[in-house]
């Protein structure tokens, strides 16, 4: 997956799943090599997803400010090994 494809996939998964652990599991299952015969998929895989939420009891002015800004979607960077 490209970085943008990963971001899009995670965004789609967050629409149907609220547990970040389940979203991470789906991403890793999708990215896992089906076989190690080609020399791929033998490395350990680690993933961290951070989801920002509105604070409880936010005021109207805070809601207005947050509605003006776009939602934060992290972009992943490929790691070369």
Secondary structure, 3 states (H helix, E strand, C coil): CCHHHHHHHHHHHHHHCCCHHHHHHHHHHHHCCCCCCCCCCCCCCCCCCCCCCCCCCCCHHHHHHHHHCCCCCCCCCCCCC
